[in-house]
């Protein structure tokens, strides 16, 4: 069954642990413009690549690893996203600074709210 309904829908195809972050490889990861909608579904279990403390996520977009942030612009850690749940947000590529993906419907976690 093919669930890709629109170019803004992205399923995870692989997770890679670099030691300091977990990178999500997604479908439809090229030709994404700034402020495009970004719907993410995690199809791979982060417990298969993270054995210790939770790590922040990055997502490969247009060939570059970009930070995955919550609605408060804080990093989303591997213990915060549920499998097979659709998260809504946007890809943002500012004119100055690093691009990022912001997801609006992720659970809050006070433990990681320290700037």
N, C-alpha and C positions, 0 to 999 in steps of 0.2 A: 504494500500500500504506500503510495506516495503522498505525503502530507504537505508538500510544499505548495501552498495556495497563492502566495504572492512573493515578490522579490524581498520583502521586508521580513519574511519568516526564515529563521535560521535554527537548524538542529545541530547539536554537537555531534561530531563524528569521532573525535579523539580528545583525550586529555593528556597533557605532558607536564610533568613536575620538573622544574628547574632547580629546586632547592629553596628558592625564595618566593616563587609564585607558581601557579598552575595555569597553563595556557590552554584555552579551548579552541579547537579547530572546528569551524562551522561550515555548513553548506552556504552557497551564495555569498561567498566572502569577498568578492571583487566588485568593482564599480559601484561602491557605496559612497554617496555624497554626504556632505555635512547636513545635519538636521533631517536625514532620512529616518523613517520609523525603523525600529529594530525590535523584532519579536524573537525571543530566545527560548528554546526548550532544551533542557539538559537531558541527554539520552544516555550519558555515560556516568557511572558512579564515581564520585571523587575519592571514595574510600579505597578504590583500586590503585590509586597513585599517591595518596597522602596517608602516611602511617603515623605521623606525629601531630603536632599542633596545626590548626587550620592555617591555610595560606591564602593570600589574595588571588583573585582571578585576573587573567588578561584574556583577550580575544584577538585572534588574528583577523584583521580587516585590511583589505587592499595590500596584503603582504607584510603588514606591520602589526606587532603586538600592541594593543591599546588597553588601557585600564578599564575594568568593569566597576562602575560606581553605583551607589544607591542614590535615592532622591536628595540626600544631604551631601552629596559629593564625597562620600567616604568609601573606601574600598569594600567590595563584597568578598567575604571569605568563603572557603570551601564548605563550611558547615551551615551556610545560610540558604542555599538554593536546593529546592526539592526536585527530584527526578520527575520528568514528564509533566511539569507544570509550565504554563506559558507565562513568560515575563515580558512586560511591555516597556519600551523606552525609545531612545533615539541615539544615533551616532552623531557625535559633535566633533568637528574639526575646526577649532578656532584659528584665526589668522596668525596669532602668535601663541605659542605653547603647544603642548602635546594633545593629540586627539584622544577621545575617550568615548565610552558608551555609558549612558546613564539609564538605569532601570527604575521605574517608579513604583512598582508593586512588589518589592522585595521586603522580607520581614526585617524589622528593626532589631538591632543588637547593641545594647548599651555598652557591653564589654569592649567593643571595637570602635566606639564613638570618640576615642581620644585622638585628637589631632596631632 
